Amino acid sequence: MIKRFIIAILALVLVGGGIVGFNLFRSKMIAQFFATMKPAPVAVSVTDAVPQRWTPGIEAIGTASAARGVDLATEASGLVREIRFAANDHVEQGQLLVQIDDRQERADLAAAQAALDLAETTLTRARELRDRGVSANTTLDSAEAEAVSARSTVAKLKAVLETKQLTAPFAGTIGIPQIEVGQYVTPGTVYATLQDIRHMRVDFTLSEQQAGIVKPGMSVTVTPESGEDVLQGSVTGIEPKIDPNSRLVTIRAELPEAGTTLTPGQFLRVRVNLPEEEGIIALPQTVVSSTLYGDSVFVVRSETPEGASEAQLVARQVFVTLGRRAGDKIEIIKGVEAGDKIVDAGQNKLTSGAVVKISEENGTAVPAAGN
């Protein structure tokens, strides 16, 4: 009985030891396999860092305005008798737009004109009598004074009549009428807006540092919010005063090619084009990764691992110093050299030192390892 018990214990020990030994052997072989296994290369696409011509610029937000645009207002009070325009009509300079009731002024003018005619006749007779020597000089002086007063009265009433006839100060497109026939208006009542939309400009603001770079005559590129109808213009004015509240400077640019594509008050994106520079390394902004530690890019280099006979492509994370931006490009001041291959797609799968292969979809040949 004891002999059988001992044999069972020995068999159990052998089986348990075999199981434990097999598990230890398996763990060791698995660790050895993963330690010697080479990860598959990560597929990426690259762009070459090439010195190029760079046109730096200053981005801003602007507002379109007409070269000539005003809100038309009445000069005198009275009832509106006639409105001679419709919304969006093109009117010419001096064209009658609104007629205010002027019957009383016309009657007064007729009376003043009659008084002027009488004063002129009296003055003529006084001069004739003086020339004959039968009239005193005081009579002639009184007649001349009466004539001057009558002329002044007529001129005054004509000026009053002109204020009852509202005309266009310049040619342009007129807006929606803000008054109605029969309405009583007072001086200063706005009755429409007049905009010369054939000649447009844009006003925008820059910081005092940026404004110091801008000079009259510099070219600007203007883009509406829709992204269509990109327009060219030039800087024509720089406000000599800095706004003490916002610390911004107002800049104005003329847009001779705008035609009728813009509307006064429209939101515009403005770019002031600075002088071109040569030999600048500029890359797509998407290649740059920004973290709390700084800005970096992945540079693909050919490296030969220690103990290996063939070279392989390795992605190295390189921290860079960024410069100016223009469109979808950003200037690289430091960290990238001409000829470097920069990863522009697939960098989210990379760590520094990862083996990569360059995708042919980007038009870049895939060099074989070791070539």
GUNU-127545 format. One record per residue (C-alpha): y, z negated, x negated; residue number from 1. Coordinates in nm, 4 decimals. Each point is the difference from the previous one (the first is absolute). Example, Ala and Ser with C-alpha at 12.3 -4.5 7.8 and 13.67 -1.06 7.14 Angstrom:
REC, -0.4500, -0.7800, -1.2300, 1
REC, 0.3440, 0.0660, -0.1370, 2
***
This chain:
REC, 0.0000, 0.0000, 0.0000, 1
REC, 0.2370, -0.0935, -0.2789, 2
REC, -0.0936, 0.3157, -0.1874, 3
REC, 0.0929, 0.2169, 0.2974, 4
REC, 0.3301, -0.1837, 0.0405, 5
REC, 0.0901, 0.0576, -0.3681, 6
REC, -0.0872, 0.3703, 0.0277, 7
REC, 0.2258, 0.0340, 0.3102, 8
REC, 0.2898, -0.1687, -0.1779, 9
REC, -0.0397, 0.2295, -0.3046, 10
REC, -0.0127, 0.3063, 0.2247, 11
REC, 0.3144, -0.1144, 0.1811, 12
REC, 0.1796, -0.0562, -0.3290, 13
REC, -0.0997, 0.3438, -0.1260, 14
REC, 0.1145, 0.1712, 0.3200, 15
REC, 0.3305, -0.1920, 0.0090, 16
REC, 0.0604, 0.0647, -0.3676, 17
REC, -0.0700, 0.3698, 0.0482, 18
REC, 0.2447, 0.0212, 0.2865, 19
REC, 0.2696, -0.1842, -0.1946, 20
REC, -0.0607, 0.2100, -0.3086, 21
REC, 0.0147, 0.3222, 0.2001, 22
REC, 0.3313, -0.1012, 0.1587, 23
REC, 0.1467, -0.0880, -0.3390, 24
REC, -0.1214, 0.3309, -0.1432, 25
REC, 0.1418, 0.1935, 0.2948, 26
REC, 0.3413, -0.1722, -0.0266, 27
REC, 0.0132, 0.0727, -0.3710, 28
REC, -0.0844, 0.3677, 0.0482, 29
REC, 0.2535, 0.0390, 0.2826, 30
REC, 0.2751, -0.1587, -0.2144, 31
REC, -0.0962, 0.2211, -0.2903, 32
REC, 0.0081, 0.3100, 0.2227, 33
REC, 0.3487, -0.0728, 0.1342, 34
REC, 0.1248, -0.0951, -0.3447, 35
REC, -0.1024, 0.3345, -0.1439, 36
REC, 0.0785, 0.2118, 0.3091, 37
REC, 0.3031, 0.2248, -0.0333, 38
REC, 0.2175, 0.0211, 0.3148, 39
REC, 0.0507, 0.3445, 0.1496, 40
REC, 0.3327, 0.1609, -0.0963, 41
REC, 0.2745, -0.0306, 0.2625, 42
REC, 0.1328, 0.3346, 0.1263, 43
REC, 0.3776, 0.0290, -0.0379, 44
REC, 0.2631, 0.2699, -0.0198, 45
REC, 0.2734, 0.0038, -0.2602, 46
REC, 0.3418, 0.1432, -0.0663, 47
REC, 0.1377, 0.0793, -0.3434, 48
REC, 0.3055, -0.1822, -0.1321, 49
REC, 0.2223, 0.2885, -0.1071, 50
REC, 0.3661, -0.0215, -0.1063, 51
REC, 0.2027, 0.1946, 0.2534, 52
REC, 0.3476, 0.0761, 0.1244, 53
REC, 0.1251, -0.2860, 0.2108, 54
REC, 0.2811, 0.0125, 0.2524, 55
REC, 0.0927, -0.3632, 0.0645, 56
REC, 0.1755, -0.0868, 0.3198, 57
REC, 0.1443, -0.2801, 0.2076, 58
REC, -0.1396, -0.0477, 0.3505, 59
REC, 0.2211, -0.1153, 0.2861, 60
REC, 0.0346, -0.0014, 0.3770, 61
REC, 0.2910, 0.1902, 0.1508, 62
REC, 0.1638, 0.0950, 0.3269, 63
REC, 0.1019, 0.3524, 0.0938, 64
REC, 0.3554, 0.0594, 0.1125, 65
REC, 0.2111, 0.3019, 0.0803, 66
REC, 0.2630, 0.1063, -0.2519, 67
REC, 0.2418, -0.0308, 0.2915, 68
REC, -0.0891, -0.2160, 0.2961, 69
REC, 0.2124, -0.2062, 0.2376, 70
REC, -0.0137, -0.1723, 0.3356, 71
REC, 0.2659, 0.1728, 0.2089, 72
REC, 0.2263, -0.2323, 0.1989, 73
REC, 0.2804, 0.0447, 0.2491, 74
REC, 0.3608, -0.0419, -0.1105, 75
REC, 0.1577, -0.0655, 0.3402, 76
REC, -0.0941, -0.1593, 0.3301, 77
REC, -0.0560, 0.1871, 0.3248, 78
REC, -0.2562, 0.1614, 0.2268, 79
REC, -0.2410, 0.2542, -0.1470, 80
REC, 0.0633, 0.3310, 0.1761, 81
REC, -0.2329, 0.2287, -0.1946, 82
REC, -0.2782, -0.0154, -0.2630, 83
REC, -0.0399, 0.3318, -0.1796, 84
REC, -0.3117, -0.0599, -0.2068, 85
REC, -0.3678, -0.0770, 0.0424, 86
REC, -0.2358, -0.1975, -0.2206, 87
REC, -0.0934, 0.1740, -0.3283, 88
REC, 0.2596, 0.2748, 0.0401, 89
REC, 0.1413, 0.1485, -0.3172, 90
REC, 0.3769, -0.0288, 0.0231, 91
REC, 0.2701, 0.1535, -0.2157, 92
REC, 0.2974, -0.1738, -0.1524, 93
REC, 0.2832, -0.0365, 0.2541, 94
REC, -0.2251, 0.0708, 0.3001, 95
REC, 0.1039, -0.1926, 0.3147, 96
REC, -0.2664, -0.2562, 0.0865, 97
REC, 0.1487, -0.2362, 0.2600, 98
REC, 0.3025, 0.0326, 0.2272, 99
REC, 0.1629, -0.3184, 0.1280, 100
REC, 0.2277, 0.0096, 0.3048, 101
REC, 0.3475, 0.1001, -0.1259, 102
REC, 0.1846, 0.1005, 0.3190, 103
REC, 0.2617, -0.2732, -0.0338, 104
REC, 0.0651, 0.0848, -0.3647, 105
REC, 0.0347, 0.3700, 0.0827, 106
REC, 0.2550, -0.0831, 0.2710, 107
REC, 0.1913, -0.2184, -0.2417, 108
REC, -0.0117, 0.2813, -0.2560, 109
REC, 0.1402, 0.2486, 0.2500, 110
REC, 0.2884, -0.2373, 0.0755, 111
REC, 0.0602, -0.0614, -0.3686, 112
REC, -0.0068, 0.3754, -0.0692, 113
REC, 0.2639, 0.0545, 0.2695, 114
REC, 0.2136, -0.2758, -0.1483, 115
REC, -0.0402, 0.1638, -0.3403, 116
REC, 0.1107, 0.3374, 0.1335, 117
REC, 0.3101, -0.1614, 0.1535, 118
REC, 0.0748, -0.1863, -0.3242, 119
REC, -0.0321, 0.3205, -0.2024, 120
REC, 0.2362, 0.1822, 0.2410, 121
REC, 0.2510, -0.2852, -0.0140, 122
REC, -0.0180, -0.0008, -0.3808, 123
REC, 0.0624, 0.3743, -0.0151, 124
REC, 0.3072, -0.0305, 0.2259, 125
REC, 0.1351, -0.2939, -0.2000, 126
REC, -0.0224, 0.2021, -0.3187, 127
REC, 0.1821, 0.2933, 0.1596, 128
REC, 0.2809, -0.2269, 0.1284, 129
REC, 0.0383, -0.1641, -0.3373, 130
REC, 0.0213, 0.3383, -0.1685, 131
REC, 0.2846, 0.0888, 0.2406, 132
REC, 0.1699, -0.3311, -0.0756, 133
REC, -0.0009, -0.1231, 0.3579, 134
REC, -0.2634, -0.2733, -0.0424, 135
REC, -0.0130, -0.3195, -0.2013, 136
REC, -0.2598, -0.0619, -0.2683, 137
REC, -0.1307, -0.2979, 0.1883, 138
REC, -0.1072, 0.2269, 0.2866, 139
REC, -0.1990, 0.2157, -0.2395, 140
REC, -0.1584, -0.3060, -0.1606, 141
REC, -0.1099, -0.1301, 0.3383, 142
REC, -0.1499, 0.3372, 0.0919, 143
REC, -0.1952, 0.0157, -0.3279, 144
REC, -0.1332, -0.3540, 0.0527, 145
REC, -0.1104, 0.0875, 0.3547, 146
REC, -0.1815, 0.3100, -0.1327, 147
REC, -0.1782, -0.1966, -0.2725, 148
REC, -0.1086, -0.2651, 0.2517, 149
REC, -0.1295, 0.2673, 0.2410, 150
REC, -0.1988, 0.1712, -0.2787, 151
REC, -0.1543, -0.3349, -0.0990, 152
REC, -0.0990, -0.0714, 0.3595, 153
REC, -0.1687, 0.3409, 0.0314, 154
REC, -0.1838, -0.0480, -0.3328, 155
REC, -0.1167, -0.3449, 0.1059, 156
REC, -0.1367, 0.1228, 0.3339, 157
REC, -0.1792, 0.2897, -0.1696, 158
REC, -0.1648, -0.2495, -0.2374, 159
REC, -0.1052, -0.2116, 0.2991, 160
REC, -0.1492, 0.3113, 0.1636, 161
REC, -0.1986, 0.0735, -0.3167, 162
REC, -0.1595, -0.3445, 0.0189, 163
REC, -0.1246, 0.0942, 0.3468, 164
REC, -0.1836, 0.3007, -0.1440, 165
REC, -0.2851, -0.1135, -0.2265, 166
REC, -0.0992, 0.2681, -0.2513, 167
REC, -0.2620, 0.0260, -0.2739, 168
REC, 0.1382, -0.1077, -0.3409, 169
REC, -0.2546, 0.2206, -0.1789, 170
REC, -0.2901, 0.2316, 0.0767, 171
REC, -0.3349, -0.1637, 0.0635, 172
REC, -0.2627, -0.1064, 0.2525, 173
REC, 0.1170, -0.2302, 0.2753, 174
REC, -0.2151, -0.2668, 0.1576, 175
REC, -0.0625, -0.1309, 0.3511, 176
REC, 0.3173, -0.0564, 0.2090, 177
REC, 0.0750, -0.3706, 0.0355, 178
REC, 0.2503, 0.0418, 0.2854, 179
REC, -0.0012, 0.1630, 0.3433, 180
REC, 0.2506, 0.2064, 0.1971, 181
REC, 0.2180, -0.2352, 0.2077, 182
REC, -0.0513, -0.2944, -0.2347, 183
REC, 0.3076, -0.1941, -0.1079, 184
REC, 0.0121, -0.0280, -0.3781, 185
REC, 0.2156, -0.2048, -0.2327, 186
REC, 0.1049, 0.0684, -0.3601, 187
REC, -0.2985, -0.0403, -0.2328, 188
REC, -0.2679, 0.0876, 0.2561, 189
REC, -0.2752, 0.1921, -0.1841, 190
REC, -0.0921, 0.3133, 0.1913, 191
REC, -0.2442, 0.1722, -0.2424, 192
REC, -0.1115, 0.0262, -0.3606, 193
REC, 0.0701, 0.3083, -0.2109, 194
REC, -0.2167, 0.0738, -0.3041, 195
REC, 0.0156, 0.2894, -0.2442, 196
REC, -0.3769, 0.0147, -0.0557, 197
REC, 0.0215, 0.3232, -0.1973, 198
REC, 0.1238, -0.2041, -0.2961, 199
REC, -0.2057, -0.3152, -0.0627, 200
REC, -0.0031, -0.2784, -0.2546, 201
REC, -0.1988, -0.3159, -0.0676, 202
REC, 0.1255, -0.3499, -0.0791, 203
REC, -0.2309, -0.2443, -0.1794, 204
REC, 0.0261, -0.3173, -0.2053, 205
REC, -0.1235, -0.0956, -0.3465, 206
REC, 0.0045, -0.3182, -0.2011, 207
REC, 0.2850, -0.0394, -0.2443, 208
REC, -0.2406, 0.0624, -0.2913, 209
REC, -0.1314, 0.3251, 0.1499, 210
REC, 0.3451, 0.1140, 0.1087, 211
REC, 0.1141, -0.0217, -0.3615, 212
REC, -0.2446, 0.2796, -0.0869, 213
REC, 0.1076, 0.2361, 0.2784, 214
REC, 0.2810, 0.2473, -0.0664, 215
REC, 0.1824, 0.2455, 0.2294, 216
REC, -0.1722, 0.3373, -0.0009, 217
REC, -0.3548, -0.1337, -0.0442, 218
REC, -0.2542, 0.1711, 0.2221, 219
REC, -0.1697, -0.1839, 0.2843, 220
REC, -0.3092, 0.0746, 0.2055, 221
REC, 0.0094, -0.1038, 0.3649, 222
REC, -0.3064, -0.0284, 0.2246, 223
REC, 0.0023, -0.0903, 0.3713, 224
REC, -0.2513, -0.2523, 0.1307, 225
REC, -0.2158, 0.2876, 0.1282, 226
REC, -0.0497, 0.1181, -0.3587, 227
REC, 0.1109, 0.3532, 0.0859, 228
REC, 0.3107, 0.1975, -0.0975, 229
REC, 0.0517, -0.1416, -0.3489, 230
REC, 0.3670, 0.0604, -0.0808, 231
REC, 0.1963, 0.0173, -0.3225, 232
REC, 0.3523, -0.1272, -0.0543, 233
REC, 0.2276, -0.1586, -0.2555, 234
REC, 0.1886, -0.3271, -0.0413, 235
REC, 0.3648, 0.0394, 0.0974, 236
REC, 0.1258, -0.3559, 0.0175, 237
REC, -0.0695, -0.3500, -0.1326, 238
REC, 0.1719, -0.2971, 0.1598, 239
REC, 0.2107, -0.1693, -0.2702, 240
REC, -0.0581, -0.3401, 0.1600, 241
REC, -0.3217, -0.2043, 0.0082, 242
REC, -0.0740, -0.1688, 0.3317, 243
REC, 0.0358, -0.3723, -0.0810, 244
REC, -0.2529, -0.0961, 0.2684, 245
REC, -0.2856, 0.2401, -0.0706, 246
REC, 0.0877, 0.0832, -0.3648, 247
REC, -0.0587, 0.3658, 0.0846, 248
REC, 0.2062, 0.3108, -0.0704, 249
REC, 0.0415, 0.2799, 0.2542, 250
REC, -0.0734, 0.3546, -0.1213, 251
REC, 0.0743, 0.3244, 0.1872, 252
REC, -0.1683, 0.3369, -0.0497, 253
REC, 0.0749, 0.3350, 0.1623, 254
REC, -0.2853, 0.2097, 0.1445, 255
REC, 0.1206, 0.3613, 0.0115, 256
REC, -0.3429, 0.1322, 0.1030, 257
REC, -0.0500, -0.2366, 0.2932, 258
REC, 0.1248, 0.2452, 0.2636, 259
REC, -0.0878, -0.1489, 0.3378, 260
REC, -0.3280, -0.1644, -0.1082, 261
REC, 0.1481, -0.3505, -0.0173, 262
REC, 0.1604, -0.2215, 0.2621, 263
REC, 0.2819, -0.2463, -0.0778, 264
REC, -0.1437, -0.3503, -0.0266, 265
REC, -0.3465, 0.1268, -0.0971, 266
REC, -0.2149, -0.2064, -0.2393, 267
REC, -0.0521, 0.1745, -0.3356, 268
REC, -0.1863, -0.0673, -0.3234, 269
REC, 0.2191, 0.0802, -0.2998, 270
REC, -0.0964, 0.0555, -0.3625, 271
REC, 0.2657, 0.0347, -0.2679, 272
REC, -0.1418, 0.2281, -0.2703, 273
REC, 0.0799, -0.1245, -0.3499, 274
REC, -0.0053, 0.2215, -0.3137, 275
REC, -0.3455, 0.1247, -0.1046, 276
REC, -0.1878, -0.1607, -0.2891, 277
REC, -0.2763, 0.1438, -0.2192, 278
REC, -0.3179, -0.1606, -0.1336, 279
REC, -0.0466, -0.2578, 0.2759, 280
REC, -0.3514, -0.1150, 0.0929, 281
REC, -0.0144, -0.0210, 0.3783, 282
REC, -0.3149, -0.0678, 0.2036, 283
REC, -0.0827, -0.0188, 0.3706, 284
REC, 0.0916, -0.3394, 0.1384, 285
REC, -0.3536, -0.0395, 0.1375, 286
REC, -0.1489, -0.0425, -0.3504, 287
REC, 0.1859, -0.3277, -0.0540, 288
REC, -0.1601, -0.3275, 0.1079, 289
REC, 0.2373, -0.2935, 0.0436, 290
REC, -0.1157, -0.3629, -0.0189, 291
REC, 0.1503, -0.3364, -0.0826, 292
REC, -0.0843, 0.0701, -0.3630, 293
REC, 0.1973, 0.3254, -0.0115, 294
REC, -0.0345, 0.3737, 0.0521, 295
REC, -0.2961, 0.1824, -0.1481, 296
REC, -0.1869, 0.3302, -0.0076, 297
REC, -0.3543, 0.0951, -0.1023, 298
REC, -0.0198, 0.2279, -0.3038, 299
REC, -0.3229, 0.1934, -0.0600, 300
REC, -0.1029, 0.0101, -0.3669, 301
REC, -0.3057, 0.1207, -0.1901, 302
REC, -0.1695, -0.2938, -0.1754, 303
REC, -0.3265, -0.0437, -0.1909, 304
REC, -0.1646, -0.3389, 0.0719, 305
REC, -0.1266, -0.2013, -0.2948, 306
REC, -0.3477, 0.1099, -0.0908, 307
REC, 0.0159, 0.3115, 0.2200, 308
REC, -0.0135, 0.3564, -0.1277, 309
REC, 0.1879, 0.1662, 0.2843, 310
REC, 0.3568, -0.0485, 0.1242, 311
REC, 0.0762, -0.0789, 0.3617, 312
REC, 0.3073, 0.0027, 0.2207, 313
REC, 0.1412, -0.3470, 0.0587, 314
REC, 0.2873, -0.1063, 0.2251, 315
REC, 0.2353, -0.2529, -0.1584, 316
REC, 0.2627, -0.1899, 0.1961, 317
REC, 0.3375, 0.0408, -0.1715, 318
REC, 0.3129, -0.1909, 0.1017, 319
REC, 0.3077, 0.2208, 0.0202, 320
REC, 0.3767, -0.0280, 0.0306, 321
REC, 0.1352, 0.1970, 0.2945, 322
REC, 0.3328, 0.1812, 0.0218, 323
REC, 0.1722, 0.2138, 0.2583, 324
REC, -0.1562, 0.1555, 0.3073, 325
REC, 0.0501, 0.3483, 0.1422, 326
REC, -0.1940, 0.1147, 0.3039, 327
REC, -0.3680, -0.0813, -0.0587, 328
REC, 0.0424, -0.0326, -0.3784, 329
REC, 0.0824, -0.3027, -0.2120, 330
REC, 0.1154, -0.0122, -0.3597, 331
REC, -0.2259, -0.1764, -0.2532, 332
REC, 0.2160, -0.1522, -0.2716, 333
REC, -0.2689, -0.1795, -0.1991, 334
REC, -0.3796, -0.0247, -0.0067, 335
REC, -0.1035, 0.3649, 0.0396, 336
REC, 0.0065, 0.2674, -0.2676, 337
REC, 0.0189, 0.3760, 0.0409, 338
REC, -0.3495, 0.1437, 0.0464, 339
REC, -0.1519, -0.3114, 0.1595, 340
REC, -0.2219, 0.0591, 0.3012, 341
REC, 0.1071, -0.2287, 0.2832, 342
REC, -0.2290, -0.0821, 0.2921, 343
REC, 0.1660, 0.1129, 0.3226, 344
REC, -0.2910, -0.0481, 0.2419, 345
REC, -0.2818, -0.2538, 0.0010, 346
REC, 0.1827, -0.2734, -0.1921, 347
REC, -0.0740, -0.2552, 0.2719, 348
REC, -0.3659, 0.0098, -0.1141, 349
REC, 0.0806, -0.0541, -0.3660, 350
REC, 0.0122, -0.2905, -0.2389, 351
REC, 0.1273, 0.0281, -0.3530, 352
REC, -0.2791, 0.1354, -0.2178, 353
REC, -0.1924, 0.1699, 0.2811, 354
REC, -0.1849, 0.3208, -0.0850, 355
REC, 0.1303, 0.2920, 0.2029, 356
REC, -0.0553, 0.3657, 0.0605, 357
REC, 0.2833, 0.2370, 0.0848, 358
REC, -0.0363, 0.1818, 0.3292, 359
REC, 0.0280, 0.3776, -0.0116, 360
REC, 0.1687, 0.0014, 0.3416, 361
REC, 0.3299, -0.0684, -0.1738, 362
REC, -0.0292, 0.3156, -0.2055, 363
REC, -0.0734, -0.1963, -0.3185, 364
REC, -0.3110, 0.0904, -0.1954, 365
REC, -0.2662, -0.2668, -0.0397, 366
REC, -0.0776, -0.0388, -0.3706, 367
REC, -0.3559, -0.0866, -0.0828, 368
REC, -0.0544, -0.3354, -0.1663, 369
REC, 0.0252, 0.0341, -0.3719, 370
REC, 0.1831, 0.3351, 0.0111, 371
***
